[in-house]
Amino acid sequence: MSYGDKWIAVLFNDEEKWNLDGPDVNIKYWHDLRKEPMSFFSRQSGGGSVMVWAAFGFNGQVCLAFLYGRQNSPKYIETLENHLMPFAENIRGRNWEYQHDNALIHTSSASKNYLNSKNVTVLEWPPMSSDLNPIENV
């Protein structure tokens, strides 16, 4: 397998919280780029945000998953089961690798056991590395 073929077989993923009423410390928020940005700050009542999970690879992308509540290993496994695995079943052959960062919910024993039970090969990701995951540009 050539170096280029290796990256063709990788599914990249990440989850991100987006504020709906203005930037937070991550300075990321959603607004319609076709209109002038408008800021409405209502932090007294909690602001408003949405957590989304997404994945993509050479063969396409997984539909966005909107996540509710604080994320933990069981919820991450549920996201994988309901969104990643159906997409992965449609990939020709079973020679693909899964990339996720070293977030605690990704590296927990439960998450590792789940991925092992599904015969998913996880791409090694260096701890404390810069976030060079291409999904950050999506």
C-alpha positions in Angstrom: 0.0 0.0 0.0 1.5 3.4 -1.0 1.6 6.4 1.3 -1.3 8.0 -0.5 -3.4 4.9 -0.4 -3.0 4.9 3.4 -4.7 8.3 3.8 -7.5 7.3 1.4 -8.4 4.6 3.9 -8.7 7.0 7.0 -12.0 8.3 8.4 -11.4 11.5 10.3 -13.8 12.8 13.0 -14.2 15.3 15.8 -16.9 16.9 17.9 -17.2 20.6 18.5 -19.4 22.9 20.6 -20.8 25.9 18.7 -22.3 28.9 20.5 -25.5 30.3 19.0 -25.3 33.7 20.5 -21.7 34.8 20.2 -18.1 33.7 20.7 -16.7 32.0 23.8 -13.1 31.2 24.6 -12.9 29.1 21.4 -14.1 32.2 19.4 -16.3 30.0 17.2 -19.9 30.7 16.6 -22.4 30.2 13.8 -23.8 33.0 11.6 -25.1 33.2 8.1 -22.2 34.4 5.9 -24.6 35.9 3.4 -25.8 38.4 6.0 -24.1 40.9 8.3 -23.1 39.3 11.6 -25.4 40.1 14.5 -24.6 39.4 18.1 -27.2 38.7 20.7 -25.7 38.0 24.1 -27.9 36.2 26.6 -25.3 34.6 28.8 -27.4 35.2 31.9 -29.7 32.4 30.8 -27.0 30.1 29.6 -26.3 31.4 26.2 -27.2 28.6 23.9 -25.0 26.2 22.1 -25.0 23.0 20.1 -22.6 20.1 20.1 -22.0 18.4 16.8 -20.0 15.4 15.7 -18.9 14.8 12.2 -16.7 12.4 10.2 -15.4 12.2 6.7 -13.1 10.2 4.5 -12.2 9.8 0.9 -15.5 8.0 0.2 -17.7 10.8 1.6 -18.9 12.3 4.9 -21.1 11.1 7.7 -24.2 13.3 8.3 -23.8 15.7 11.2 -24.8 14.2 14.6 -26.3 16.7 17.0 -25.2 15.6 20.5 -27.2 16.4 23.7 -25.9 17.0 27.1 -22.4 16.5 28.5 -20.5 13.9 26.5 -19.0 10.8 28.1 -17.8 7.4 26.9 -21.3 5.7 26.7 -22.6 8.7 24.6 -19.6 8.6 22.4 -20.1 4.9 21.8 -23.7 5.6 21.0 -22.6 8.2 18.4 -20.2 5.7 16.8 -22.9 3.0 16.7 -25.6 5.2 15.2 -23.5 7.3 12.9 -20.0 6.0 12.1 -20.7 2.3 11.9 -23.6 2.5 9.3 -21.4 4.8 7.1 -18.4 2.5 7.5 -20.4 -0.6 6.4 -20.8 1.1 3.0 -17.1 1.5 2.5 -15.7 -1.1 0.0 -13.7 -3.6 1.9 -12.9 -3.5 5.6 -9.4 -1.9 5.3 -10.0 1.5 6.8 -8.6 3.2 9.9 -10.4 5.6 12.3 -8.8 8.8 13.5 -9.9 10.5 16.6 -7.9 12.7 19.0 -6.9 11.8 22.6 -9.9 13.2 24.3 -10.8 11.1 27.4 -14.0 9.9 26.0 -12.1 8.6 23.0 -9.4 6.8 24.9 -11.5 5.3 27.7 -11.5 1.5 28.2 -15.1 1.4 27.2 -14.5 3.2 23.9 -11.4 1.1 23.1 -13.3 -2.1 23.9 -16.2 -1.0 21.7 -13.9 -0.2 18.7 -12.0 -3.5 19.2 -15.3 -5.4 19.2 -16.2 -3.9 15.9 -12.7 -4.7 14.5 -12.0 -1.0 14.0 -8.3 0.0 13.6 -7.6 3.3 15.3 -4.9 5.5 13.8 -2.3 6.3 16.4 -2.4 10.0 17.4 0.4 11.6 19.4 -0.6 12.8 22.8 -0.6 16.6 23.3 -0.2 17.1 19.6 -1.2 20.1 17.6 -4.7 19.6 16.2 -3.8 18.9 12.6 -6.9 16.8 11.9 -8.2 17.9 8.5 -11.7 17.9 9.8 -10.8 21.2 11.6 -11.0 22.8 8.2 -14.4 21.4 7.3 
